[in-house]
Amino acid sequence: MLVDSHCHLDFPDFAEERDAIVQRALDLGVVRLVTICTRVRKFDGIIGIAERYESVYASVGTHPNNAHEELDVTADDLIKLAEHPKVVAIGEAGLDYHYDYAPPEAQQQGFRTHIAAARVTGLPLVIHARSADEDMISILREESGKGAFPFILHCFSSGAELARIGVELGGYISFSGILTFKNSPEIREIAKNVPRDRLLVETDAPYLAPMPHRGKRNEPSFVTHTAAVLADTIGVSVEEIGTLTTDNVFRLFTKMPRPAHA
């Protein structure tokens, strides 16, 4: 049993076969999918997908690459939208300095807005961090000093220090298909050092398909491959990694119910 803690079912890559994609995940024991919001203005479509499938839940938020487009979205707006029973997380928000899509100041402002919403709601903040370790550490430390909030460093591809600080501040670390790539030994080394009660797996589908599907469109059922590599990396069985990461998901995503048989 597994949970894909981060995918994007609203993306056009899935439009023509979304039913089959959700079913393929269920057939492989992926019992919950969290489809992640990247623009609050597209929230209605995302929540519509979550409402359609029993196994699918959603977040609400603005991706850092879109931060400058939605600076008018307030923490109160996010808090209100998060009242929907199928919304189980805030985000994704954070910092992405790899691309020059949004000014760093806009990203930082949006990130702090989402932190405020996570702090009030108690829902986990899905954090996107890329090429911004120093500022990410600074903001996480500063904001945690104002009051704790639950969070995930999703699709982890940053440095060991950010992982260490994230865990120290109470966060979880989620690994995607990047973990399976031959050129990612440093990510596997980081995974070895993350406490087992803070580990999650995800696809970030349709991106970053794990081996042996690298280069193809990713989908939630492929999280099984990432879980298998994580199991091997930390020295446990596939069954154990399923139990471990699933228990971690439901401890963090407190609003998302476990299936009756889980």
N, C-alpha and C positions, 0 to 999 in steps of 0.2 A: 504494500500500500504506500502510495506517494501523494504528494501535493505539489503542483506546479504553482509556486508562490508568486510568479510574475510572467504574464504573457499579455499579448495585445490582440484579443479576438476581434476587436472592431476594425483592425486594419484591412484594407481592401484585398490583401493577399489571401484572406480566408473567406471572403464574401460568398463564393459560389459553393463552398462545401463545409460550412461551419458545423452543420449537424454531424457530418461524418467525422470531423476532427475531434469534436467533443466526445463522440462515441468511441473513437479509437483510443483516446486517453482512458476512458472508463474501462474499456476492455483489457487494458494493461495495468489496471489497479491504480490509476491516477484519479483519486476520488474527489479532489477539489482543484479548481482552477481559479486563480485570481487574475482577472483581466484589468489592466492598469490604465488609468486615465492619464493622458498627456496634455489635454486641453479641457478646461472646465466648460468651455462653450460646446464641447462635443459630449458632455456628460450624459445627455438624454439618450444618445445612441448606445453608449457603453452600458448604462443601467438597463436599457431595453434588452441587451444581450444577456445580462445577468438574470433578469427576470424570466427569460425564456428557458433557461436550463437550471435544473435543480443543483447541479454540481458546480455552477459558476457563480463567483462573487466578484465584487468590483472595488475600486478605489476612486477617489475624487481628488484631482489636483492638476498642476501645470508643470510640464517638463521644463527643466532649466533652459533648453534651447528655444522654448516658446515664452519664456518669462516676461519679456518686454511687451508681449501682446496682451498679457492679462494682469498687469500690475493693479488694475482696478478691482480685482478679485480680493476680497478681504478674508481675514480669518473667520469672521462671522458667517460669510457666505459659505465657506467650506464646512463649517460646523453645521450649518442648516442642511446642506446637501447630504452630509454624513449621517443624518437621522434616518435615511432610507434603510430598511432592514437588510438590504443586500450589500450595503457599503461597509467594508470591513477594514479599510485603511485610508490614509491620507497620502496624496502624492500620485505620480512620482515627482519629486522636487529635489533640488540640490544645486550642484555646480558642475559645469562642463566647459573647461577651458581648451579642450582639444579642438572644438569647432568655434568659429567666430559668429555664431548665429544670434547671440544675445549678449549685450554688454554685461560684464561681470557685476556691475552695481545692480542691474536689474535682477540678475540671478540671485544675488545675495539677499536682496529685498524680498523676492518671492520665496526664497528658502526660509527666511525667518517668519514669514506669514504662515507658511505651512507648519513650521515647528509650533507656532502658537496654537494652531488648530489641533495638532496632535496632542499637545499638552492638555488642552481643555477636554477633548473627546476621549482621551485614553486609547485612541486607535493608533496602530503603528504607522510611523512615517516611513514611506518607501523612498530611500535616498539614492539618487543618481550622482555618482562621484566619478569624474574623469579628468585627469591631468590637473587636479586642483587640491592635492593632498594638504598643503600647508593651510590654505584658507578654510578647507573643510574641517580640519582639526581645530582651528581657532574658533570657528563658529559653533561647532559641537560643544567644545569646552565652555564657551561663554554662555550659550543658551542652556546647557545642562545646569550651570550655576544658578540660573533663574528658576529652575524647577525641572525635575526629571520628565522625560517623555520617551515612549517606546519607539524604537526605530530599527530599520534594516539597511545595511549597506548592500544594495542589490547588485547583482552581476559583478561581483567583486573583481577588479582588475587593477587595483591601486597598490600602494606599497605596504610593507609589513607594519610600519608605524601607524598608519591609519587603521589597519585592522586591530592592532593592539589597543589603541585609544578607543576605538569604537566599542570593543568588548568591555574595556574598563569603565566606560560610561553607561553600560547596560545594553548595548546594541547587539544585534544578530548579524551574521555575515552569510550572504547567499551567493552560491556559486552556480554559474551557468555553464554552457558548453565550452567556454574558454578553458575551463579546468581540464578538458579532455584533449586539448590541442598539444601536439608534440612540442611546440615552442613555448609552452607555459610551465616549465618546471618551477619557476618562482611562485606561481599561484598555487601549485600543489604543495609547495613547502609552507606557504602561509596557511593553507587549509589544515595541515598537520598540527599547527599550533593554536588553532581556534578551539576553545573548549567545546566539547561535544554537545553540550546543551544550548549552544548558540549557532549551530550549523543549519542552513537551509539549502534547498536546491530549487532551481528554476530553469526555464527555457529562454526567457526574453523573446519568445517567438513573435514574429517570424524571423528574427535575427539569430545569428550565432549558433547554427545547428551543430550539435556535438558530433564527434567522430562516432560512427563511420559515415555520417551524413553531412559532414562539413562541406559548405559551398551550395547546399540545397536550401530550400525554404524550411525553416524550423517549424515544429508544431509541438503542442504540449505532451504528446505521447513520448517524445524523444527525451523527456526528463529522465526516463529510465536509464539511458546511457550515461548521463552525468552522474546519477546516483551510484551507478556501478563503479565508475572511476573514483568517486569520493570514498566509497567503501574500501576500495583497494588502497587508496592513498592513506587512509587513517588506520587501516588494518582490521576492518570488521567485515562481516558477511553482508551480502546484498540485503538479506532479510533484516539484519540489524540496522542498516542505514535507513531502510524504509521506516522502521519503527521509530528510530531516533529522530529523523527529520520531521516525520509526521507529528510526533509528540511536540516537537519544538514549534511547529507551525500553529498548532491549536493552543499552545501556551501563550504565544505572541498575539495571534489573531483571535482575541477573546470573544469577538462578536460572531465569528464564523462557527457554526455548529459542526461537530463531528458527525459523520454518517452513523446511523444506528448500529451498523455491524462493525464499526471501528472501535 
